[in-house]
Amino acid sequence: MTHRTAIVHEWVESIGGSEQVFFAIADAVGPADLWSLWDERPASDEPGLDIRRTWLARTPLRGRKAAALPVMPLVWRTQRSPAYDLVISSSHCFAHTVRFPAARDATYLSYVHTPARYLWESGIDARHGSAWARPARALLSRADARLGAHVTSVAANSAETARRVERYWGQQASVIHPPVDVDYFSSTPDVPAGIDGDYLLTASRWVAYKGLDQAIYAADIVGLPLVVAGHGPEEAKLRSIAATVRVPVHFIVRPSRAQLRALYASALAFLFPAHEDFGMMAVEAQAAGTPVIGIRAGGSLETVADGVTGHLAETADPRELAVATEKALALPRGLAMASHALQFSSQRFTARVQEWLGQHAELSREVTAV
């Protein structure tokens, strides 16, 4: 008997960490229909996978995340689909609430990047944190917890996320760390970094909770140039801050994968001050043999071996980050860092996902035969 599988994700606009996991789950599972609320990948990000769009993609709410937030659970409960036997969600918002009308008796599994931080963790992520939004957040939080009760098993990307799943949803979650292409980032770069001299590096989406402003101030205290790689809505603010410090700050907008590998390999250290759910870029930097400066919270507690592959500051205060940076600069680079990164490899992720499927779905004999 042939079983039919679906893998769903929130939205796809560029290939970030959660999207990489979405596609890696698809690789691990094998033949499956891929779904997202909307799919607006730039041509340069096209991985060659066909993604089915929900009916939300045909409305003016497409791409408007804040405005679409209240209707997302409705979308995942009313979307027409085939009668799937297995549905796997890749969720950082409401994808875990998916229950296709034609697949009500399916086995539902959810890989959780985090329960939506702007609903549950406004102290970490203040988006939509204004007073007027509080009543809406309270309603959506209740829906977020209640509408995922049908999920058979939850896997979390880190112990931090697993604790949130238990605290907010009342569910137990196993931990499956995200896939990092350790082999790629540990290999010799084939393009130059494009930056002369010694420098520190920070890279991520340019949004407030990533703490890139703190990284700029920390680099100024240390007295070393900083490269800020990525893109996002905070660009103007970050450039304004950079103009006030004494050290050079270079902005690289939307670096290619090859360019990012070269930046990691040539940097003296990688500044990663965010309270992250996991933090794939910190692992990429270590794979390149570069020490990481993080904070003693969130995913960095799992990804950084404090005193061996980097140093963790108590908080993201620039003075504490600067002290941790000075310590990290004295660490021996190379093999120990790359070896530590191996535990987060893509191969290990694939094995763990297939093991997870085998534990919770009888039909896994077929979907894991890859």
N, C-alpha and C positions, 0 to 999 in steps of 0.2 A: 504494500500500500504506500502511495506517495503522500507525504505530508507537506503542507504548505506553511512557510514561515514569513513573518514580517518583522522588520527592524525599524523602529521609529525614533526620530530625533526632533528637537524643538524647531529650530530654523537653521538654514545653511546660507551664510552670506560670504564667508571667507573661511579658509582652513585654519582654524585655531585648535587648541588642545582638545575640546570636546568633539569637534568634527573629526579629528584624527582618530579618536576612540571609536566613534560611530563607524567609520570606514574599516577600522581594525576588527571590530565585532563582525562586520559583514564578511571580512576575509576569513575569520575564524569559523563562522557558522556555515559558509557555503551558500548555495542558491537560496535567495530570499528576495522579497520585495522590500525596497527601501522607501521610507516615508519621511517627510518633514512638513512643517506648517507651510513654509515657502522655501524656495531654492533660488537664490540670486547670486550664485558664485561668479566672480570675475573669470573671464576666459583663461587667465593665467593660472587660476587655482583649479581648473577642471581636472578631476582625477579619472574621468572616463566612466563614471558610474551614473546610471539612470535613477533618478529619485522622483517618486510620485509626490505630487503636491496636494495638500488638503484644499477643501473649498475655501478656506480663509485666504489662500493665495489669489483668488479671483475677486477679492473685495478691496475697498480702499484701505483696509487695515493691514494689508500686506506690508511687511517691513517696519511697521510702527509698533514696536515691541510694547511700550508702556500702554498705548491705547488698546492693543489687542489682548493684553494680559487677562482681563476679566472673562473673555470669551474662549480662551484656550481650552479649558476643560470641556466646554460644550462642543468644540470642534472635535476633540478626541473621542467624544461619546456619540457623535452623529455622522461621522465620516463613512461614506459608503466604501465597502472593500470586499474582497473575496472572503470566503469562510476559512480563515487561518486556523491551523492547529497549534502554532506557537507564535507568540508575539513578544519581542524583546524591545524594551525601551531604553534609549540612551538619554537620561533626563537630568537637566539642571533647572528646570522650571516645572512644567505640568505634563511632560511626556509620560511620566509614570502613571498618570490617570487614564491613559488610553484604554478604551474597551470598545472595539469595533462592534457595531450591532450585529453584523453577520458572523462574528467570532466570539460570542459571549462565553462559549464553553472551551475556548482555547486555554492553553497554559500560558500565563503571563509572568515574565521575568523582567526585572528592571535593574539596569546598571546606572547607578546614581553618582553624578559628579558632585552634587550637593543639593540638599533641599534649598529652594530659592533663597539666596542670602537676603535679598531686599524684602522678603516676607518675614524671615525668621531671625536674621542676624544684621540688623540695621547698624549695629555698632561696628561691624566690619565693612559692610557695603551700604552706604547711605543713599543710594539711588532710590527714588520714590519715598524718601524719608520725611517729607514735609508733613506738618500737622494735618492738613486737609486730607492727606492720603491714608491716615491711620485707620479710619473706619473700614475703608476698602481693603486694606491689608489684613485686618482682623477677619473679615469675611473670607478672603481668599486663602488665608492660612488654614481656616477650618476646612475649606474645600480641599486644599492641598493634602491634608492628612486623611480626610475621610474617603476621598475618591480613589485612593490607591490601595484600599483594603483588600481588593481582589487579587493583588500580586502574590504569586506563590513564593517567590524568593527575590531578595534584594542583594545586589553586590555593590559595594561602595569603593570609590577610588582610593580611599585612605582610611586609617583609623579615625582621623578627625571627622570625616564625613560619616562613618559608621556610627559614631557617637551622636551626631546630629540626627541621623535617621531614627535612632532609638529615642532620643529626647523629644523630637517633634512629631514623629509618626507612630511611635510605639512599636516599631518593628526591628527585629534583629537583622544585621547585615554582615555578610562575609566581606573580606577585603581582597580586591583584585586590583593591584596597582596598574595605572595606565601604561600603554606601550610606548617606549621611547626607542627610537632607531639608534641604539648605542653604537652599532657597527659603523653607521654613516658618520656620526659626529666624532668618533674616535679615529677616523681615517684622516690622512693628510689632505688639507684643503687644496682644491685645484684652481682657486682664484685668490688674489691677494685681498687682505682685509680692507685696503684702501685708506688706512690711517697710519700716519707716520709717528714713530716714537711710542713710548709707553702710554698706556691708557687703561682705565677701568671701563667696564661695560655694564649696562643695564638694558634689558629688553623685555617688552610685553606689549599688550594693548595699552594705549595711552588713556586710561580712565583713572578716576581719582583714587580708588581703593588700592591701586597697585603701588602707591607710595613713591612714584618716580621723583616727585619734588624733593623728598627726603634723600633720595640717592644723589641728587644734584648737590644739595647742601653738604652731604657727607664727603663727596669727592672734593669739594672746595676746602673742607677742613683738612683732609689728607694731603691736598696740594697736587693732585694728579688730574690730568684731563679725563673727561668722561664721554663715552659714546652712548647715546640713547637711541635704541633701535626699536621700530614698531610703527604703529599708527593709531589714531583715535581722536576723540573729541577734545582731549586736554592739550592738544598740540600748542595752541596759542598761549595758554597759561604756562606750559613748561618752557617754551621759548622765552617768555617774559622773565621767568625766574632765572633762566640761564644767563640772561643779559646782566644780572645783578651780581654774579659771582666772579671770582678772580681767575678761575681756571677755565680753559677752553672747554666748551660743551658742543659736541658734534651730533647732529640729528641725522639719522638714516631712516628714511620713510619707506616702509614696506620692503625690507631687505629680502632678497631671494634666499632660498634655503642654502645655496652654496655660499653666499655672502655671509649669512649668519654663522655657518660653520667656521669660516675664516675669522670672523670677529671673535668667536669663542676662543679659538686656538691661539690668537695673538694677544688677547687681553691679559692683563696682570691678575685680574679677579673679576668675578661677576657679582654685582650688587642686586639682591633680590629681597627687598624690604616688605613685600606684601604678606599679609596673613592669608595664605592660599589654601585651597582645599587639598591640592597635591603639589603642583608646580613642576610641569614637565621641562620647562626651560632650565631650571636649576640642575636637573639630571643631564640634559644635553651639554651644559657647560662642564660638568664633572667628567662626562664621557670624553670631552676634548682635553681633559687634563687640567682644567682651570678651577681654582678654588672658588667657593660660593660664600657670600656673606648674606645670611638670612636673619630671621628673627625667631626667637624661641617660642614658636606657636605654629599651629596648623601643619600643613604638609612638610614644612622644612624640618620638623622633628623626625620625620621618617626618611627624607631624601638626603639630608646632609649629615655626615658623620662629624660631629663637632670636634674640632681640634685635629682632624685627619684629612677631610676633604673640604674643609671650610671652617668658618666660625659663626656662631649664632649670637646675636645681640639680644638683650632682654626685651628691648622695644625697638621701634623704628625711629627713635630719636636720632638725628644726624650725628650727634656726638658719640652715641653708643655704636652706631654703624661705623663711624670712623675708627674707633678703637678696635672693633672686630676686623675691619679691613686691614689695619696695620698688622694684626696677628696673622691674618690669612696670607698676607704677602710673604711671610716668613716660612710658610709651609712648603715642603718639597712637592713639586708638580709632577703630574704624569700618571704612572702606572697605578698607584694606589687609588687615585680618583677614578680612573677609567674602570678599574676592577669593581669598585663600589657601585658604579652605575649599571653594571651588568645585571644586577638583581631586578632592574626595571626594564629589561629588554622586551622587544616585540615578541620574541619567541616564547618568553616566559608568559607574557600576557595571553597569547594564543592557547597555550597549554592550560592555563588556569580557566579561561572562558570555556573551553571544551570540557574540562572537568566539572565546571559549574552546571553546564547543560546536562551532562551525564547524571548528575545527582538529582535533577529536578524535572527531567522530561524523558519519558519512555521512548519518545520518537527521536532521542538524541543519537541513536545508532545510525540514523541516516544523516542528520544535519551536521554531525561532527566528523563524517567521513571525508576529510579534506587532505 
